Amino acid sequence: MRWAKTQWIYCNKKQCAFCVVSSECKSTPADLLIFAVKSTALVDAIQIARNQVGNQTIILLLLNDITSESITVEAFGLEKLLLCRAGHGCC
């Protein structure tokens, strides 16, 4: 492993550990990958994260771009994608 670092995040006053690894690292695949980038950076983000995707990885897109789902499905397959809707304002 090239490098790994634990970041502490608190959720409901409980400490949660997230392991951050370099894009070259071929370690245990991620359980969850969250893409929260501008749509113009999605293709690069997919390439960076490619080594971290395994059979059980779930991918969540936090983009409000109409093409982001199709780009991600093409890269990883529909079965990996957790569909959601990101938007602005009140529904």
DAFEN-V565362 format. One record per pair of residues at least 24 apart in sequence whose C-alpha atoms are under 8 Angstrom apart, sorted by sequence separation. I is the first residue (numbers start at 1). GAP is how many residues later the second one is. If there is no record, write none. Layout:
i:I gap:GAP
i:I gap:GAP
This chain:
i:1 gap:24
i:24 gap:24
i:28 gap:24
i:29 gap:24
i:30 gap:24
i:33 gap:24
i:35 gap:24
i:39 gap:24
i:56 gap:24
i:58 gap:24
i:60 gap:24
i:62 gap:24
i:1 gap:25
i:23 gap:25
i:26 gap:25
i:27 gap:25
i:29 gap:25
i:31 gap:25
i:32 gap:25
i:33 gap:25
i:34 gap:25
i:35 gap:25
i:36 gap:25
i:37 gap:25
i:38 gap:25
i:1 gap:26
i:23 gap:26
i:25 gap:26
i:26 gap:26
i:31 gap:26
i:32 gap:26
i:33 gap:26
i:34 gap:26
i:35 gap:26
i:36 gap:26
i:37 gap:26
i:39 gap:26
i:42 gap:26
i:46 gap:26
i:23 gap:27
i:24 gap:27
i:25 gap:27
i:30 gap:27
i:31 gap:27
i:32 gap:27
i:33 gap:27
i:34 gap:27
i:35 gap:27
i:36 gap:27
i:23 gap:28
i:29 gap:28
i:32 gap:28
i:34 gap:28
i:35 gap:28
i:43 gap:28
i:23 gap:29
i:39 gap:29
i:46 gap:29
